[in-house]
Amino acid sequence: MTDAADTPTRRHTALPKAQTLIEALPWLTRHHGKTVVIKFGGNAMIDDELKAAFAQDVVFLRQAGLKPVVVHGGGPQISAALDQAGLVSEFKAGLRVTTPEAMDVVRMVLAGQVQRELVGLLNQHGPLAVGLTGEDARTITATKHRPTIEGERIDIGRVGEITAIDTGAIQALLNDGRIPVVSSIARSQDDDHVYNVNADTAAAALAAALGAETLMVLTDVEGLYEDWPHSDEVISRLTASQLEKLLPELSSGMAPKMEGCLHAVRNGVTTARVIDGRVQHSILLEIFTDEGIGTMVVPDATTGETT
């Protein structure tokens, strides 16, 4: 006998869920087996609900047949730890001045705090995530970076510029069904020092080296604005050449993200996306819906879908 409550109307309340799954089907098919590099940052790193939603999204990608790789920095946590240690946070050319003492704190926070928390959140859903740093298995090699300010090269300490990527350890983890979680620090072969590397830059370099399908950069804005601060209209899609023309006008915070996107799509990555990490499940909305959110960068030769 059918329960009186089990009416067609009651059963059909689940239809929106089915429609959402069907909408995701072509994107699930397109991305199955592909590597997706996700740069984790912004408010998503410090808000507990957003952190939990991020972990759910990444695990969903893996269970849906994709191969996610997470790259993270830890700006807010590093600043707090430096303050607690009585060390001053100073920025030049948009980069943190990193003394040897500050580098010890950076290394401890990234590998010992931020990474461990993220690995723990992912592993609530199964024995999936494995943490490593750019130092491990020489995954990221860097040299000392000296930015130019007003025509003069300056010393900002242990800040690294990537010189080489070795994807062996990450690829082995992916082949084993794991989710690599990479801290953006690297060792130099020049002086054997450990360097702080911009996480946006590290994510882009890893995406290119892995031949990833997609680079996704989480940030604290909706995407790349067309005419900020005069307009809050987001550019939904642009080519590498269009982005290159815009780079000189970008803010110091957005510039490394968009430079990373440009590097990625010019080195074999199919799409690079900047999305709003303040929106729960923004990763799934971007990859698996017809509308998508944020800004997508594509190679110049690419035409076709716009999500």
TIGUNU-525112 format. One record per residue (C-alpha): residue number from 1; x, y, z. Coordinates in nm, 3 decimals, m for minus. Layout:
<recs>
<rec><num>NUM</num><xx>X</xx><yy>Y</yy><zz>Z</zz></rec>
...
</recs>
This chain:
<recs>
<rec><num>1</num><xx>0.000</xx><yy>0.000</yy><zz>0.000</zz></rec>
<rec><num>2</num><xx>0.124</xx><yy>0.348</yy><zz>m0.083</zz></rec>
<rec><num>3</num><xx>0.155</xx><yy>0.590</yy><zz>0.206</zz></rec>
<rec><num>4</num><xx>m0.098</xx><yy>0.871</yy><zz>0.167</zz></rec>
<rec><num>5</num><xx>0.183</xx><yy>1.119</yy><zz>0.211</zz></rec>
<rec><num>6</num><xx>0.373</xx><yy>0.960</yy><zz>m0.079</zz></rec>
<rec><num>7</num><xx>0.181</xx><yy>1.150</yy><zz>m0.343</zz></rec>
<rec><num>8</num><xx>0.311</xx><yy>1.253</yy><zz>m0.686</zz></rec>
<rec><num>9</num><xx>0.335</xx><yy>1.611</yy><zz>m0.562</zz></rec>
<rec><num>10</num><xx>0.552</xx><yy>1.509</yy><zz>m0.268</zz></rec>
<rec><num>11</num><xx>0.774</xx><yy>1.291</yy><zz>m0.484</zz></rec>
<rec><num>12</num><xx>0.819</xx><yy>1.566</yy><zz>m0.741</zz></rec>
<rec><num>13</num><xx>0.963</xx><yy>1.809</yy><zz>m0.488</zz></rec>
<rec><num>14</num><xx>1.294</xx><yy>1.633</yy><zz>m0.555</zz></rec>
<rec><num>15</num><xx>1.284</xx><yy>1.725</yy><zz>m0.925</zz></rec>
<rec><num>16</num><xx>1.506</xx><yy>2.037</yy><zz>m0.890</zz></rec>
<rec><num>17</num><xx>1.781</xx><yy>1.811</yy><zz>m0.753</zz></rec>
<rec><num>18</num><xx>1.750</xx><yy>1.583</yy><zz>m1.054</zz></rec>
<rec><num>19</num><xx>1.754</xx><yy>1.880</yy><zz>m1.291</zz></rec>
<rec><num>20</num><xx>2.070</xx><yy>2.012</yy><zz>m1.127</zz></rec>
<rec><num>21</num><xx>2.239</xx><yy>1.675</yy><zz>m1.168</zz></rec>
<rec><num>22</num><xx>2.134</xx><yy>1.654</yy><zz>m1.534</zz></rec>
<rec><num>23</num><xx>2.267</xx><yy>2.005</yy><zz>m1.596</zz></rec>
<rec><num>24</num><xx>2.602</xx><yy>1.893</yy><zz>m1.456</zz></rec>
<rec><num>25</num><xx>2.621</xx><yy>1.585</yy><zz>m1.680</zz></rec>
<rec><num>26</num><xx>2.796</xx><yy>1.738</yy><zz>m1.984</zz></rec>
<rec><num>27</num><xx>3.051</xx><yy>1.907</yy><zz>m1.757</zz></rec>
<rec><num>28</num><xx>3.108</xx><yy>1.585</yy><zz>m1.564</zz></rec>
<rec><num>29</num><xx>3.171</xx><yy>1.411</yy><zz>m1.895</zz></rec>
<rec><num>30</num><xx>3.401</xx><yy>1.687</yy><zz>m2.022</zz></rec>
<rec><num>31</num><xx>3.615</xx><yy>1.705</yy><zz>m1.707</zz></rec>
<rec><num>32</num><xx>3.627</xx><yy>1.334</yy><zz>m1.617</zz></rec>
<rec><num>33</num><xx>3.985</xx><yy>1.223</yy><zz>m1.559</zz></rec>
<rec><num>34</num><xx>4.121</xx><yy>1.577</yy><zz>m1.599</zz></rec>
<rec><num>35</num><xx>4.350</xx><yy>1.754</yy><zz>m1.353</zz></rec>
<rec><num>36</num><xx>4.220</xx><yy>2.069</yy><zz>m1.186</zz></rec>
<rec><num>37</num><xx>4.459</xx><yy>2.291</yy><zz>m0.988</zz></rec>
<rec><num>38</num><xx>4.284</xx><yy>2.506</yy><zz>m0.726</zz></rec>
<rec><num>39</num><xx>4.452</xx><yy>2.795</yy><zz>m0.547</zz></rec>
<rec><num>40</num><xx>4.295</xx><yy>2.825</yy><zz>m0.201</zz></rec>
<rec><num>41</num><xx>4.305</xx><yy>3.173</yy><zz>m0.050</zz></rec>
<rec><num>42</num><xx>4.117</xx><yy>3.479</yy><zz>0.070</zz></rec>
<rec><num>43</num><xx>3.823</xx><yy>3.466</yy><zz>0.310</zz></rec>
<rec><num>44</num><xx>3.771</xx><yy>3.100</yy><zz>0.225</zz></rec>
<rec><num>45</num><xx>4.083</xx><yy>3.032</yy><zz>0.432</zz></rec>
<rec><num>46</num><xx>3.963</xx><yy>3.199</yy><zz>0.753</zz></rec>
<rec><num>47</num><xx>3.586</xx><yy>3.141</yy><zz>0.758</zz></rec>
<rec><num>48</num><xx>3.496</xx><yy>2.800</yy><zz>0.905</zz></rec>
<rec><num>49</num><xx>3.184</xx><yy>2.751</yy><zz>0.694</zz></rec>
<rec><num>50</num><xx>3.365</xx><yy>2.846</yy><zz>0.374</zz></rec>
<rec><num>51</num><xx>3.656</xx><yy>2.615</yy><zz>0.462</zz></rec>
<rec><num>52</num><xx>3.417</xx><yy>2.325</yy><zz>0.515</zz></rec>
<rec><num>53</num><xx>3.235</xx><yy>2.398</yy><zz>0.187</zz></rec>
<rec><num>54</num><xx>3.568</xx><yy>2.420</yy><zz>0.003</zz></rec>
<rec><num>55</num><xx>3.670</xx><yy>2.078</yy><zz>0.135</zz></rec>
<rec><num>56</num><xx>3.335</xx><yy>1.932</yy><zz>0.026</zz></rec>
<rec><num>57</num><xx>3.379</xx><yy>2.078</yy><zz>m0.324</zz></rec>
<rec><num>58</num><xx>3.729</xx><yy>1.937</yy><zz>m0.365</zz></rec>
<rec><num>59</num><xx>3.622</xx><yy>1.591</yy><zz>m0.245</zz></rec>
<rec><num>60</num><xx>3.321</xx><yy>1.607</yy><zz>m0.479</zz></rec>
<rec><num>61</num><xx>3.554</xx><yy>1.676</yy><zz>m0.772</zz></rec>
<rec><num>62</num><xx>3.764</xx><yy>1.376</yy><zz>m0.683</zz></rec>
<rec><num>63</num><xx>3.463</xx><yy>1.147</yy><zz>m0.638</zz></rec>
<rec><num>64</num><xx>3.321</xx><yy>1.274</yy><zz>m0.969</zz></rec>
<rec><num>65</num><xx>3.629</xx><yy>1.148</yy><zz>m1.151</zz></rec>
<rec><num>66</num><xx>3.844</xx><yy>1.462</yy><zz>m1.164</zz></rec>
<rec><num>67</num><xx>4.196</xx><yy>1.495</yy><zz>m1.022</zz></rec>
<rec><num>68</num><xx>4.210</xx><yy>1.801</yy><zz>m0.794</zz></rec>
<rec><num>69</num><xx>4.537</xx><yy>1.952</yy><zz>m0.671</zz></rec>
<rec><num>70</num><xx>4.517</xx><yy>2.221</yy><zz>m0.402</zz></rec>
<rec><num>71</num><xx>4.782</xx><yy>2.494</yy><zz>m0.369</zz></rec>
<rec><num>72</num><xx>4.762</xx><yy>2.733</yy><zz>m0.076</zz></rec>
<rec><num>73</num><xx>4.928</xx><yy>3.034</yy><zz>0.078</zz></rec>
<rec><num>74</num><xx>4.833</xx><yy>3.180</yy><zz>0.413</zz></rec>
<rec><num>75</num><xx>4.865</xx><yy>3.557</yy><zz>0.421</zz></rec>
<rec><num>76</num><xx>4.628</xx><yy>3.631</yy><zz>0.714</zz></rec>
<rec><num>77</num><xx>4.767</xx><yy>3.347</yy><zz>0.925</zz></rec>
<rec><num>78</num><xx>5.128</xx><yy>3.449</yy><zz>0.852</zz></rec>
<rec><num>79</num><xx>5.059</xx><yy>3.811</yy><zz>0.947</zz></rec>
<rec><num>80</num><xx>4.899</xx><yy>3.702</yy><zz>1.274</zz></rec>
<rec><num>81</num><xx>5.190</xx><yy>3.469</yy><zz>1.359</zz></rec>
<rec><num>82</num><xx>5.450</xx><yy>3.735</yy><zz>1.277</zz></rec>
<rec><num>83</num><xx>5.268</xx><yy>3.983</yy><zz>1.498</zz></rec>
<rec><num>84</num><xx>5.259</xx><yy>3.729</yy><zz>1.780</zz></rec>
<rec><num>85</num><xx>5.633</xx><yy>3.673</yy><zz>1.737</zz></rec>
<rec><num>86</num><xx>5.700</xx><yy>4.047</yy><zz>1.750</zz></rec>
<rec><num>87</num><xx>5.806</xx><yy>4.063</yy><zz>1.385</zz></rec>
<rec><num>88</num><xx>5.688</xx><yy>4.343</yy><zz>1.156</zz></rec>
<rec><num>89</num><xx>5.486</xx><yy>4.265</yy><zz>0.842</zz></rec>
<rec><num>90</num><xx>5.615</xx><yy>4.481</yy><zz>0.559</zz></rec>
<rec><num>91</num><xx>5.524</xx><yy>4.474</yy><zz>0.190</zz></rec>
<rec><num>92</num><xx>5.713</xx><yy>4.606</yy><zz>m0.111</zz></rec>
<rec><num>93</num><xx>5.601</xx><yy>4.573</yy><zz>m0.473</zz></rec>
<rec><num>94</num><xx>5.299</xx><yy>4.382</yy><zz>m0.341</zz></rec>
<rec><num>95</num><xx>5.521</xx><yy>4.112</yy><zz>m0.185</zz></rec>
<rec><num>96</num><xx>5.593</xx><yy>4.036</yy><zz>0.180</zz></rec>
<rec><num>97</num><xx>5.943</xx><yy>4.131</yy><zz>0.287</zz></rec>
<rec><num>98</num><xx>6.068</xx><yy>3.801</yy><zz>0.430</zz></rec>
<rec><num>99</num><xx>6.370</xx><yy>3.806</yy><zz>0.660</zz></rec>
<rec><num>100</num><xx>6.529</xx><yy>3.473</yy><zz>0.763</zz></rec>
<rec><num>101</num><xx>6.341</xx><yy>3.501</yy><zz>1.096</zz></rec>
<rec><num>102</num><xx>6.015</xx><yy>3.571</yy><zz>0.914</zz></rec>
<rec><num>103</num><xx>6.079</xx><yy>3.279</yy><zz>0.678</zz></rec>
<rec><num>104</num><xx>6.090</xx><yy>3.042</yy><zz>0.976</zz></rec>
<rec><num>105</num><xx>5.744</xx><yy>3.167</yy><zz>1.074</zz></rec>
<rec><num>106</num><xx>5.614</xx><yy>3.143</yy><zz>0.714</zz></rec>
<rec><num>107</num><xx>5.734</xx><yy>2.786</yy><zz>0.685</zz></rec>
<rec><num>108</num><xx>5.582</xx><yy>2.688</yy><zz>1.020</zz></rec>
<rec><num>109</num><xx>5.245</xx><yy>2.849</yy><zz>0.941</zz></rec>
<rec><num>110</num><xx>5.211</xx><yy>2.714</yy><zz>0.587</zz></rec>
<rec><num>111</num><xx>5.332</xx><yy>2.358</yy><zz>0.642</zz></rec>
<rec><num>112</num><xx>5.245</xx><yy>2.320</yy><zz>1.009</zz></rec>
<rec><num>113</num><xx>4.917</xx><yy>2.507</yy><zz>1.045</zz></rec>
<rec><num>114</num><xx>4.730</xx><yy>2.593</yy><zz>0.726</zz></rec>
<rec><num>115</num><xx>4.818</xx><yy>2.276</yy><zz>0.538</zz></rec>
<rec><num>116</num><xx>4.743</xx><yy>2.047</yy><zz>0.832</zz></rec>
<rec><num>117</num><xx>4.402</xx><yy>2.204</yy><zz>0.887</zz></rec>
<rec><num>118</num><xx>4.313</xx><yy>2.173</yy><zz>0.519</zz></rec>
<rec><num>119</num><xx>4.433</xx><yy>1.814</yy><zz>0.498</zz></rec>
<rec><num>120</num><xx>4.225</xx><yy>1.737</yy><zz>0.809</zz></rec>
<rec><num>121</num><xx>3.910</xx><yy>1.891</yy><zz>0.657</zz></rec>
<rec><num>122</num><xx>3.952</xx><yy>1.694</yy><zz>0.335</zz></rec>
<rec><num>123</num><xx>4.021</xx><yy>1.371</yy><zz>0.521</zz></rec>
<rec><num>124</num><xx>3.695</xx><yy>1.396</yy><zz>0.714</zz></rec>
<rec><num>125</num><xx>3.549</xx><yy>1.255</yy><zz>0.392</zz></rec>
<rec><num>126</num><xx>3.794</xx><yy>0.967</yy><zz>0.357</zz></rec>
<rec><num>127</num><xx>4.169</xx><yy>0.893</yy><zz>0.345</zz></rec>
<rec><num>128</num><xx>4.224</xx><yy>1.122</yy><zz>0.048</zz></rec>
<rec><num>129</num><xx>4.447</xx><yy>1.424</yy><zz>0.111</zz></rec>
<rec><num>130</num><xx>4.825</xx><yy>1.423</yy><zz>0.142</zz></rec>
<rec><num>131</num><xx>5.017</xx><yy>1.739</yy><zz>0.233</zz></rec>
<rec><num>132</num><xx>5.351</xx><yy>1.838</yy><zz>0.087</zz></rec>
<rec><num>133</num><xx>5.548</xx><yy>2.155</yy><zz>0.033</zz></rec>
<rec><num>134</num><xx>5.736</xx><yy>2.279</yy><zz>m0.270</zz></rec>
<rec><num>135</num><xx>6.049</xx><yy>2.156</yy><zz>m0.093</zz></rec>
<rec><num>136</num><xx>5.935</xx><yy>1.794</yy><zz>m0.097</zz></rec>
<rec><num>137</num><xx>6.082</xx><yy>1.589</yy><zz>m0.384</zz></rec>
<rec><num>138</num><xx>6.201</xx><yy>1.923</yy><zz>m0.531</zz></rec>
<rec><num>139</num><xx>5.847</xx><yy>1.987</yy><zz>m0.647</zz></rec>
<rec><num>140</num><xx>5.915</xx><yy>2.361</yy><zz>m0.669</zz></rec>
<rec><num>141</num><xx>6.264</xx><yy>2.506</yy><zz>m0.709</zz></rec>
<rec><num>142</num><xx>6.315</xx><yy>2.881</yy><zz>m0.676</zz></rec>
<rec><num>143</num><xx>6.580</xx><yy>3.146</yy><zz>m0.684</zz></rec>
<rec><num>144</num><xx>6.593</xx><yy>3.475</yy><zz>m0.498</zz></rec>
<rec><num>145</num><xx>6.346</xx><yy>3.725</yy><zz>m0.639</zz></rec>
<rec><num>146</num><xx>6.450</xx><yy>4.090</yy><zz>m0.661</zz></rec>
<rec><num>147</num><xx>6.160</xx><yy>4.313</yy><zz>m0.772</zz></rec>
<rec><num>148</num><xx>6.215</xx><yy>4.647</yy><zz>m0.937</zz></rec>
<rec><num>149</num><xx>6.081</xx><yy>4.964</yy><zz>m0.776</zz></rec>
<rec><num>150</num><xx>6.128</xx><yy>5.297</yy><zz>m0.954</zz></rec>
<rec><num>151</num><xx>6.390</xx><yy>5.143</yy><zz>m1.179</zz></rec>
<rec><num>152</num><xx>6.595</xx><yy>4.992</yy><zz>m0.898</zz></rec>
<rec><num>153</num><xx>6.616</xx><yy>4.626</yy><zz>m0.804</zz></rec>
<rec><num>154</num><xx>6.558</xx><yy>4.578</yy><zz>m0.431</zz></rec>
<rec><num>155</num><xx>6.619</xx><yy>4.302</yy><zz>m0.180</zz></rec>
<rec><num>156</num><xx>6.305</xx><yy>4.177</yy><zz>m0.006</zz></rec>
<rec><num>157</num><xx>6.465</xx><yy>3.876</yy><zz>0.161</zz></rec>
<rec><num>158</num><xx>6.355</xx><yy>3.515</yy><zz>0.125</zz></rec>
<rec><num>159</num><xx>6.102</xx><yy>3.567</yy><zz>m0.151</zz></rec>
<rec><num>160</num><xx>6.141</xx><yy>3.320</yy><zz>m0.434</zz></rec>
<rec><num>161</num><xx>6.098</xx><yy>3.322</yy><zz>m0.808</zz></rec>
<rec><num>162</num><xx>6.015</xx><yy>2.979</yy><zz>m0.951</zz></rec>
<rec><num>163</num><xx>6.284</xx><yy>2.829</yy><zz>m1.173</zz></rec>
<rec><num>164</num><xx>6.170</xx><yy>2.467</yy><zz>m1.205</zz></rec>
<rec><num>165</num><xx>5.877</xx><yy>2.235</yy><zz>m1.134</zz></rec>
<rec><num>166</num><xx>5.902</xx><yy>1.859</yy><zz>m1.080</zz></rec>
<rec><num>167</num><xx>5.556</xx><yy>1.703</yy><zz>m1.087</zz></rec>
<rec><num>168</num><xx>5.669</xx><yy>1.349</yy><zz>m1.003</zz></rec>
<rec><num>169</num><xx>5.547</xx><yy>1.337</yy><zz>m0.643</zz></rec>
<rec><num>170</num><xx>5.217</xx><yy>1.507</yy><zz>m0.723</zz></rec>
<rec><num>171</num><xx>5.152</xx><yy>1.282</yy><zz>m1.022</zz></rec>
<rec><num>172</num><xx>5.222</xx><yy>0.973</yy><zz>m0.812</zz></rec>
<rec><num>173</num><xx>4.967</xx><yy>1.089</yy><zz>m0.555</zz></rec>
<rec><num>174</num><xx>4.709</xx><yy>1.159</yy><zz>m0.826</zz></rec>
<rec><num>175</num><xx>4.767</xx><yy>0.817</yy><zz>m0.979</zz></rec>
<rec><num>176</num><xx>4.699</xx><yy>0.670</yy><zz>m0.634</zz></rec>
<rec><num>177</num><xx>4.368</xx><yy>0.854</yy><zz>m0.609</zz></rec>
<rec><num>178</num><xx>4.492</xx><yy>1.106</yy><zz>m0.353</zz></rec>
<rec><num>179</num><xx>4.441</xx><yy>1.483</yy><zz>m0.331</zz></rec>
<rec><num>180</num><xx>4.777</xx><yy>1.664</yy><zz>m0.308</zz></rec>
<rec><num>181</num><xx>4.775</xx><yy>1.976</yy><zz>m0.089</zz></rec>
<rec><num>182</num><xx>5.080</xx><yy>2.188</yy><zz>m0.168</zz></rec>
<rec><num>183</num><xx>5.226</xx><yy>2.468</yy><zz>0.046</zz></rec>
<rec><num>184</num><xx>5.385</xx><yy>2.747</yy><zz>m0.158</zz></rec>
<rec><num>185</num><xx>5.740</xx><yy>2.735</yy><zz>m0.029</zz></rec>
<rec><num>186</num><xx>6.043</xx><yy>2.623</yy><zz>m0.226</zz></rec>
<rec><num>187</num><xx>6.412</xx><yy>2.549</yy><zz>m0.191</zz></rec>
<rec><num>188</num><xx>6.684</xx><yy>2.704</yy><zz>m0.403</zz></rec>
<rec><num>189</num><xx>6.962</xx><yy>2.505</yy><zz>m0.563</zz></rec>
<rec><num>190</num><xx>7.173</xx><yy>2.822</yy><zz>m0.574</zz></rec>
<rec><num>191</num><xx>7.210</xx><yy>2.880</yy><zz>m0.200</zz></rec>
<rec><num>192</num><xx>7.004</xx><yy>2.597</yy><zz>m0.041</zz></rec>
<rec><num>193</num><xx>6.778</xx><yy>2.854</yy><zz>0.127</zz></rec>
<rec><num>194</num><xx>6.403</xx><yy>2.806</yy><zz>0.161</zz></rec>
<rec><num>195</num><xx>6.193</xx><yy>3.074</yy><zz>m0.008</zz></rec>
<rec><num>196</num><xx>5.842</xx><yy>3.209</yy><zz>0.025</zz></rec>
<rec><num>197</num><xx>5.671</xx><yy>3.181</yy><zz>m0.315</zz></rec>
<rec><num>198</num><xx>5.354</xx><yy>3.362</yy><zz>m0.419</zz></rec>
<rec><num>199</num><xx>5.078</xx><yy>3.099</yy><zz>m0.407</zz></rec>
<rec><num>200</num><xx>4.901</xx><yy>3.232</yy><zz>m0.719</zz></rec>
<rec><num>201</num><xx>5.224</xx><yy>3.201</yy><zz>m0.914</zz></rec>
<rec><num>202</num><xx>5.294</xx><yy>2.854</yy><zz>m0.772</zz></rec>
<rec><num>203</num><xx>4.945</xx><yy>2.729</yy><zz>m0.862</zz></rec>
<rec><num>204</num><xx>4.980</xx><yy>2.856</yy><zz>m1.220</zz></rec>
<rec><num>205</num><xx>5.324</xx><yy>2.699</yy><zz>m1.262</zz></rec>
<rec><num>206</num><xx>5.201</xx><yy>2.365</yy><zz>m1.129</zz></rec>
<rec><num>207</num><xx>4.890</xx><yy>2.375</yy><zz>m1.350</zz></rec>
<rec><num>208</num><xx>5.107</xx><yy>2.429</yy><zz>m1.658</zz></rec>
<rec><num>209</num><xx>5.358</xx><yy>2.161</yy><zz>m1.560</zz></rec>
<rec><num>210</num><xx>5.081</xx><yy>1.908</yy><zz>m1.488</zz></rec>
<rec><num>211</num><xx>4.903</xx><yy>1.979</yy><zz>m1.814</zz></rec>
<rec><num>212</num><xx>4.591</xx><yy>2.063</yy><zz>m1.612</zz></rec>
<rec><num>213</num><xx>4.255</xx><yy>2.115</yy><zz>m1.775</zz></rec>
<rec><num>214</num><xx>4.173</xx><yy>2.406</yy><zz>m1.546</zz></rec>
<rec><num>215</num><xx>4.336</xx><yy>2.648</yy><zz>m1.301</zz></rec>
<rec><num>216</num><xx>4.093</xx><yy>2.792</yy><zz>m1.046</zz></rec>
<rec><num>217</num><xx>4.196</xx><yy>3.085</yy><zz>m0.825</zz></rec>
<rec><num>218</num><xx>3.976</xx><yy>3.164</yy><zz>m0.526</zz></rec>
<rec><num>219</num><xx>3.976</xx><yy>3.529</yy><zz>m0.425</zz></rec>
<rec><num>220</num><xx>3.769</xx><yy>3.786</yy><zz>m0.234</zz></rec>
<rec><num>221</num><xx>3.602</xx><yy>3.953</yy><zz>m0.531</zz></rec>
<rec><num>222</num><xx>3.346</xx><yy>3.834</yy><zz>m0.787</zz></rec>
<rec><num>223</num><xx>3.604</xx><yy>3.820</yy><zz>m1.064</zz></rec>
<rec><num>224</num><xx>3.793</xx><yy>4.067</yy><zz>m1.280</zz></rec>
<rec><num>225</num><xx>3.597</xx><yy>4.392</yy><zz>m1.296</zz></rec>
<rec><num>226</num><xx>3.560</xx><yy>4.566</yy><zz>m1.631</zz></rec>
<rec><num>227</num><xx>3.619</xx><yy>4.921</yy><zz>m1.507</zz></rec>
<rec><num>228</num><xx>3.697</xx><yy>4.916</yy><zz>m1.136</zz></rec>
<rec><num>229</num><xx>3.630</xx><yy>5.127</yy><zz>m0.928</zz></rec>
<rec><num>230</num><xx>3.385</xx><yy>5.298</yy><zz>m1.165</zz></rec>
<rec><num>231</num><xx>3.190</xx><yy>4.979</yy><zz>m1.235</zz></rec>
<rec><num>232</num><xx>3.137</xx><yy>4.647</yy><zz>m1.059</zz></rec>
<rec><num>233</num><xx>3.051</xx><yy>4.462</yy><zz>m1.379</zz></rec>
<rec><num>234</num><xx>3.252</xx><yy>4.140</yy><zz>m1.399</zz></rec>
<rec><num>235</num><xx>3.422</xx><yy>4.029</yy><zz>m1.720</zz></rec>
<rec><num>236</num><xx>3.294</xx><yy>3.675</yy><zz>m1.763</zz></rec>
<rec><num>237</num><xx>3.537</xx><yy>3.566</yy><zz>m2.035</zz></rec>
<rec><num>238</num><xx>3.846</xx><yy>3.702</yy><zz>m2.205</zz></rec>
<rec><num>239</num><xx>4.133</xx><yy>3.574</yy><zz>m2.416</zz></rec>
<rec><num>240</num><xx>4.499</xx><yy>3.570</yy><zz>m2.322</zz></rec>
<rec><num>241</num><xx>4.574</xx><yy>3.868</yy><zz>m2.547</zz></rec>
<rec><num>242</num><xx>4.286</xx><yy>4.069</yy><zz>m2.403</zz></rec>
<rec><num>243</num><xx>4.409</xx><yy>3.996</yy><zz>m2.051</zz></rec>
<rec><num>244</num><xx>4.767</xx><yy>4.090</yy><zz>m2.137</zz></rec>
<rec><num>245</num><xx>4.651</xx><yy>4.438</yy><zz>m2.238</zz></rec>
<rec><num>246</num><xx>4.473</xx><yy>4.483</yy><zz>m1.905</zz></rec>
<rec><num>247</num><xx>4.759</xx><yy>4.367</yy><zz>m1.680</zz></rec>
<rec><num>248</num><xx>4.935</xx><yy>4.706</yy><zz>m1.637</zz></rec>
<rec><num>249</num><xx>4.613</xx><yy>4.856</yy><zz>m1.497</zz></rec>
<rec><num>250</num><xx>4.545</xx><yy>4.589</yy><zz>m1.234</zz></rec>
<rec><num>251</num><xx>4.581</xx><yy>4.633</yy><zz>m0.859</zz></rec>
<rec><num>252</num><xx>4.876</xx><yy>4.475</yy><zz>m0.679</zz></rec>
<rec><num>253</num><xx>4.644</xx><yy>4.214</yy><zz>m0.528</zz></rec>
<rec><num>254</num><xx>4.478</xx><yy>4.108</yy><zz>m0.853</zz></rec>
<rec><num>255</num><xx>4.789</xx><yy>4.130</yy><zz>m1.074</zz></rec>
<rec><num>256</num><xx>4.961</xx><yy>3.804</yy><zz>m0.964</zz></rec>
<rec><num>257</num><xx>4.632</xx><yy>3.615</yy><zz>m0.995</zz></rec>
<rec><num>258</num><xx>4.572</xx><yy>3.732</yy><zz>m1.350</zz></rec>
<rec><num>259</num><xx>4.941</xx><yy>3.695</yy><zz>m1.443</zz></rec>
<rec><num>260</num><xx>4.911</xx><yy>3.336</yy><zz>m1.320</zz></rec>
<rec><num>261</num><xx>4.603</xx><yy>3.281</yy><zz>m1.535</zz></rec>
<rec><num>262</num><xx>4.785</xx><yy>3.422</yy><zz>m1.836</zz></rec>
<rec><num>263</num><xx>5.089</xx><yy>3.199</yy><zz>m1.776</zz></rec>
<rec><num>264</num><xx>4.865</xx><yy>2.894</yy><zz>m1.738</zz></rec>
<rec><num>265</num><xx>4.664</xx><yy>2.932</yy><zz>m2.060</zz></rec>
<rec><num>266</num><xx>4.975</xx><yy>3.022</yy><zz>m2.258</zz></rec>
<rec><num>267</num><xx>5.140</xx><yy>2.702</yy><zz>m2.137</zz></rec>
<rec><num>268</num><xx>4.883</xx><yy>2.437</yy><zz>m2.216</zz></rec>
<rec><num>269</num><xx>4.608</xx><yy>2.485</yy><zz>m1.955</zz></rec>
<rec><num>270</num><xx>4.269</xx><yy>2.489</yy><zz>m2.127</zz></rec>
<rec><num>271</num><xx>4.101</xx><yy>2.747</yy><zz>m1.902</zz></rec>
<rec><num>272</num><xx>4.198</xx><yy>2.959</yy><zz>m1.603</zz></rec>
<rec><num>273</num><xx>3.929</xx><yy>3.100</yy><zz>m1.376</zz></rec>
<rec><num>274</num><xx>3.919</xx><yy>3.359</yy><zz>m1.098</zz></rec>
<rec><num>275</num><xx>3.617</xx><yy>3.297</yy><zz>m0.876</zz></rec>
<rec><num>276</num><xx>3.466</xx><yy>3.441</yy><zz>m0.560</zz></rec>
<rec><num>277</num><xx>3.577</xx><yy>3.228</yy><zz>m0.265</zz></rec>
<rec><num>278</num><xx>3.323</xx><yy>3.406</yy><zz>m0.043</zz></rec>
<rec><num>279</num><xx>3.043</xx><yy>3.213</yy><zz>m0.215</zz></rec>
<rec><num>280</num><xx>2.985</xx><yy>2.866</yy><zz>m0.074</zz></rec>
<rec><num>281</num><xx>3.045</xx><yy>2.590</yy><zz>m0.331</zz></rec>
<rec><num>282</num><xx>3.174</xx><yy>2.841</yy><zz>m0.585</zz></rec>
<rec><num>283</num><xx>3.400</xx><yy>2.572</yy><zz>m0.735</zz></rec>
<rec><num>284</num><xx>3.105</xx><yy>2.347</yy><zz>m0.819</zz></rec>
<rec><num>285</num><xx>2.901</xx><yy>2.641</yy><zz>m0.950</zz></rec>
<rec><num>286</num><xx>3.185</xx><yy>2.734</yy><zz>m1.184</zz></rec>
<rec><num>287</num><xx>3.264</xx><yy>2.388</yy><zz>m1.319</zz></rec>
<rec><num>288</num><xx>2.927</xx><yy>2.213</yy><zz>m1.324</zz></rec>
<rec><num>289</num><xx>2.663</xx><yy>2.472</yy><zz>m1.415</zz></rec>
<rec><num>290</num><xx>2.565</xx><yy>2.635</yy><zz>m1.743</zz></rec>
<rec><num>291</num><xx>2.596</xx><yy>2.986</yy><zz>m1.602</zz></rec>
<rec><num>292</num><xx>2.928</xx><yy>2.964</yy><zz>m1.419</zz></rec>
<rec><num>293</num><xx>3.058</xx><yy>3.250</yy><zz>m1.207</zz></rec>
<rec><num>294</num><xx>3.371</xx><yy>3.462</yy><zz>m1.197</zz></rec>
<rec><num>295</num><xx>3.610</xx><yy>3.536</yy><zz>m1.484</zz></rec>
<rec><num>296</num><xx>3.740</xx><yy>3.275</yy><zz>m1.726</zz></rec>
<rec><num>297</num><xx>4.058</xx><yy>3.319</yy><zz>m1.930</zz></rec>
<rec><num>298</num><xx>4.109</xx><yy>3.113</yy><zz>m2.245</zz></rec>
<rec><num>299</num><xx>4.393</xx><yy>3.078</yy><zz>m2.496</zz></rec>
<rec><num>300</num><xx>4.369</xx><yy>3.306</yy><zz>m2.797</zz></rec>
<rec><num>301</num><xx>4.289</xx><yy>3.021</yy><zz>m3.034</zz></rec>
<rec><num>302</num><xx>4.004</xx><yy>2.887</yy><zz>m2.820</zz></rec>
<rec><num>303</num><xx>3.642</xx><yy>2.937</yy><zz>m2.919</zz></rec>
<rec><num>304</num><xx>3.335</xx><yy>2.755</yy><zz>m2.804</zz></rec>
<rec><num>305</num><xx>3.169</xx><yy>2.718</yy><zz>m2.470</zz></rec>
<rec><num>306</num><xx>3.161</xx><yy>3.020</yy><zz>m2.236</zz></rec>
<rec><num>307</num><xx>3.124</xx><yy>2.863</yy><zz>m1.893</zz></rec>
</recs>
